């Protein structure tokens, strides 16, 4: 594995493979993120044309993976990245995007909590019936147990 090298400003330079290891994203996904405009800053290239990432890029990508895992559409991440690239003055719109997504995540958590309640009840009912030896009647005219 290649080692981090220091750039002229003292920040660590990371290869695409190192960033893939640190973020859990594939090299293909990293290229896609770059191509789709999902990064906060353009990826630098070294003299050989290879991508050079920074620790800030890794932090950004880790945030993006959380955004995606929470259901944020790529278009929203792209817009957020555009606003970050535009710099100061875009913070209110960034906050608006984040708050809207936060509300969607909270609603999804509530929906999943309701689903979990149903599943936990079914586990309890089935566990009781299995323990009592009466499970053979489940789902046979017993009100949807």
Secondary structure, DSSP 4 states (H G I P E B T S, - for coil): -PPPEE-TTS-EEB-HHHHHHHH---HHHHHHHHHTT-SSSPPEE-TTS-EEB-HHHHHHHHHHHHHHHTT--HHHHHHHHHHHHH-TT-HHHHHHHHHHHHHHHHHHHHHHHHHHHHHHHHHHHHHHHHHHT-GGGTTSSSS--
